[in-house]
Amino acid sequence: MLSDGTLFWGRGLGAATMRVGEVCFNTSLTGYQEIMTDPSYAGQIITFTFPHIGNVGANSMDVETTTPAALGLVLRADMTEPSNYRAERHFDDWLKSFDLPGISGVDTRRLTRRIRDGGAPTGCLAHVPDGTFDLDALWRKTQDWPGLEGMDLAIQVSCRQTYSWREGTWEFARTGVDGEDGFEAEPAIKRHVVAMDFGAKRNILRNLASLGCKVTVVPADTKAADVLAHEPDGIFLANGPGDPAATGEYAVPEIKTLVESGKPVFGICLGHQMLALSLGAKTEKMHQGHRGANHPVKDLTTGKVEITSQNHGFMISEGSLPEGVEITHRSLFDGSIEGIRLSGRPVFSVQYHPEASPGPKDSHYLFQRFVDFIDDKN
């Protein structure tokens, strides 16, 4: 049930429950388990435009955080039995274990066009096995939900206490070797990075670790003095959900201090928006957002085009960037700002996800750029 009264009937799957949130769509062909566990999807119901969701089952490794942040999912086709050697369980069982509802048999093309043309609406996803629905009550729930603007969700998905991350990236060649699961266990440490956790994905931390970084992860509301007390060589601003302006009320003053410290700073997704706010720019809600693994982005410094993975519903307001902040990347879909840097300083960020798991990997060079800044500084 959408907030304008539009109704989509289908077959329930996953947990028999109800969720209310923003309905968006994702165009990725692979990685549905990573998408469902991406903390940036907090407060959202995901419509998958690719029909074969659940066909490779679920496992304990392809997750970006312990507890899924997404509220539920909408599918065209019913799930099939898993057909992949890495599958540990049926995807439907996995959804039930996290109390996540879903619906299949929906005309996802129609729903996607509705989101594309009218913007991401509030929706109520209800799975009731006996088919007894109070449609008026469901519609009222969509009217009562406040929407993502003004909502600080980062504090809800952030870690509660500081921890260290040492696991590196996954490689097929490492699977089964001496019982290994494919992840690089203990990469050599060459530098120390403190990551501010606004909803960090594990594969971001893995990419930093594989490049020789000891990663100390701190909660979203950590004070700058406490970050600097860890004596980091560089500071990372993680991805996350919600309205950056709302999270910025407590985080922006601290990020300003971190930038002024002179240490290299790298931000991704919400971290990109938080950096922009700390530099004096503004952010705004997008009409439909960018969500998928096929978004072309042009690196204005090299002229190269990268195919990127994206998941964001807010962006930097065009024209709000102050003097001294350069635009480094732009979306070739709508021209929106996809990357910035602070002139003459080792401070930069991107709107998309260079750590993309399972892919594409066109933008992995940005992690190397960050550690190069650290090494040059040292």
N, C-alpha and C positions, 0 to 999 in steps of 0.2 A: 504494500500500500504506500503510494507516494503522497507527499503533503498536498498535492493539487487534486487528490482523489483518484488518480489513475491506479488501477488495480491489475496485478499480474497473478494469475493462478498457476500453480505448478505442483510438483511432487516434493514433499518434504524429505530432507536428508539431514544427517548429523543429529545434533541434540534437539529434542522436542521442547523448544523454548521460544522466546520472542526477544528481538533486539531492535533498538531504534538508533539511527545514526544517519550520516551523510552517505548517499549512494553514489559511488563512482565506478569507473570502468578501467580495466587494465588490459593492454593489448599484447602482453608477453605470451610467447608460445611455450615456454618452459619455466620451471621454478615456482610452481604454485605453492609449495610448502614454504619456501623462503618468503614469498609475498605475504602469506597469511601470518607469518611470524615477524615481519618487519614492523618495529615499533612505530614507524611513521604512519601506519594505517589505523592507529587508535581513533576510535569514534567513527569508523567508516565500514560500510557494507560494500564488498567488492563484487562487481559484475565482471566475469571473465569473458572476453570476446572470443578466445580460443576454445573450441568445443571439447577437447579431450583433457578434462581435468580429473585427476585421480587415477589415471591409467598406469602410473608407475608406483602407486601406493604411497606409503609414508615411511620414514625412518627417523632415527634419533639424531642424525648428523646434519640433515639439510634444514636446519632451523637457524634463525637469526637472533632469537632470544628464547629464554626458557618458556615463557608463557605468551601465547599469541595475543597480539594487540587488536587485530581486526575483529569486527563484531559478527561477521557472517559472510556468506558468499551466494552468488546467483549464477546458475549454469544453464546452458542450452541442453546438453545431453546428459543422460544418466551416467553415473560412474560405472565403470566396468571393473572386473576383478583385476588386481594389480598384475602387471607383466614387466617386472624388472628384477634383476638379481639382487639389487640393494634394498628391495622392499622388505620391511619388517612387519607391516600391518596394512590393512585396508584403510584408505584415506577417510572413509566414512567413520570407521572406528576411532581414528585419530581425532576427528572433529568432535565426536561424542565425548572423548576423554577430556576435552577442554570446554565442554558445554557450549559448543559453537553450532548454530543452526545454519541450514542451507536450503536452497530450493532449486530444482532442476525442471526442465521442460518449459522454460521461459523463452520467449522470443527476445533473445539478448540483442539482436540487431535493432529491434524497435526501442528497447530500453536505452541502448547506447546512443541512438539518434536523439532520444529525448534529453539525455544528459548533455550531448554535444550542442544541441540547439538552445536548450533552456537553462543550462547550468546544472551543477550537481544538487539534486533535491534532497530533502530529508525523507527517509523512508522507514517503514516498519516491516521487518521480516518476521513472520510468524509461522512456526511449524507446529501444527496441532494434528496428531495422528488420526483422531476421530473425525476431522473435518468440520468441527464446530467452531465458527469464528464469530466474534462480535465486531463487525466491520466498522461500526461507528466508533467503538472504543479504540480500535487500531488507528483510525484516522485522527482521533483526538490526541493520541500519543505523538503523532508526527507534528501536530500543532504546538505541543508543549515543549518539544525538544528545542533548545536555544540556538543550535547551530555552532559551527566551529569558530566563527569570528568572535574574538574576545576570550577564547577558551585556552587556558594554559594546560595542555595535556602532557607536556614534557616532564613536569614534576611527578606525574602519575606513573610514567614508564621508566624513569631514571632509576639507577641503582640507589640503594639507601645508605650504603657505606662504601668506602674506598676499597678497591681490590686491584690485584696485578693480573695482567694477561700475558701468557707466554706462548700459546699455541700459534703455529704458522698456517700457511695456506694449504689447501688440499691438492694432491696430485695423484692421478690414477696409478702412476708407476710405483707409488709407495704403498698401495693397498695390498694387504696380505703378506708383506715383507716382515718377518719376525713378529707376526700378529698385529702389525700396525693397521690403523684405520684409514690411512692416507693423508692425515694431517701432519705437518712438520712439528715435531714434539718440542724441541728446545733449540730454536734458532740462536745463533751466537749474538750476544748483546754488544752493541757498539755505541748506543746512544739512548737517552731516556726521554720519553714523551709522556706528558700528562694529557689525558683525554677527558674533556668535560662531557658527561653523559646526558644528552638531551633525549636519548632513545637510540643509543649506539647499536649498530648491526655488528654481529660477531665477525663478519668477513672483513670489515674495515679494520678491526683490531688485528686480525690475522695478517692482513697486508702490511701493516706497520711492523708487526713482530717479525715477519719473514725478511724484512729489510734491516734487521738488526736492532730493532727498537724494543727496549723494555717499556711496556705500556702500563701506566698507572691510571686507572679509571676512577674518576671522582664524581659525586652527585651533581646534578644540574645547578643547585643553589650554593655550590662551594664558593667561598670568598677568594678573591684574587690572591690575597696574602697567603692563604692556605695552599693554593695551587703552586705558588712560587716557593713555598717552604719545602716542596718536594725536590727543588733544584732541578727542574726539567731543562733539557736542551731545546725542546720545542713544545708547542701547545696545540692540541687538536680540538676543534669544536665539532661535535658529532651531529648526525642527523637526528630527526625527531618529529613528533606530530604537533598539531595545533597551530594557534595564531602566534607568530613570532613576536608581535608587539606585546602580547600578554606575558609570554615567557621573558621578554626583554625587560619587564619592569624590575626584576631582581637580577637578571643575568647581564644586561648591557653595561651597567656601571663596572662590573667586575671585568668584563671583556675589554673595556676601555683601558683599564689598568694593565691588563696583560699585554695589550698591544703596545702601550707606552713603555713596557719593560724592555723592549727591544728584541725579545726572543721571537724566533720564527713561529708564525701562526698559520694553520691550515684549517679551513672549514668546509664541510659538506652538507648540502641540503638545508636543514634548519640552521646548522652552524654557519652556513653561507649567509643566510638572512640575518642571523644574530650579529655576525661581523659587520654587515652593511649597516645595521641599526646603530652599532657602536661607533661607526665612522660618520654618522650623521645622515644617513639615507632613510628612506621610508619603505614600508612593505604594504602590499595590498592583496586582497583575495582575488584569485583568478576565476574566470568564468567557469571552466571545467577542469583545470589542472592538467598536469602532464603525468601520465602513469603508463609505463610500458618499457620494453627493452629494445625499441626500434626508433629512438628519437635522434635525428641528425643534429649535431652541434658543431659550429665552426669555431676553431681556435683562431682568433683574430691575430695572434702573434706569429703564427706559422702559416696560416691559410689552409691548414688541413681540416678535413671534416671527420668527426668521430661519430660512430653509432653508439648511443648511450642508453643506459637504463635510468629511468626517472620515476619519481614518486613525490609530487608536491602539489599543493593546492594554493600556495601563496607565492609571491614573487617580489623582487625589488621593484619599486615604482620607477618607471622610466623618467629620467630628468631630475630625480631626487638626489643623485650621487653628488657629493661635494667635490670641490677642486682637490686634486691630488689622488682621487680614486679612479682607476682606469677600468673600462670594460674589456675583458679578455676573451670571453666566449659568448656566442649568441645562438639561440635556437633557430634552426632553419625551417621550423614549422610555423612559428608566429613572431619571430624576431625578438622574443623576450630575453632579458639578461640571464646568461647562464654561468658567468664567471667574472670575478673582479680581482683587482690587486691594488695594494697601496704603493704608490710610486716611490721607488727608491728604497723600499723596505721588504723584508722577507715575509710578507703578510698577503695571503691570497685565499680564495675560496671558489667553489663551484656549486651550482645548483643541483647537478645530477649526481649519479653514484658511480664513481670510477672503480669501486671495489666489486661491481656487479657479479653476483653469483646466482645462477650459473653463467652469466655473460650478458652482453659482450664485454670484451676486455680491451677495447681500443684506448681506454683512458687510464690504464694502470700507471702510465708514466707520471701521473700527478703525485703519486706516493714517492717516487724517486726524486721528483722535483723538491718535495718537502724535505727529504733527508739530505739532499744536496745543499739546501739552504742552511740546515742545521750544521752540516760539516763545514760549510764556508764560514759560518758564524764562529765556530769553534777553532 
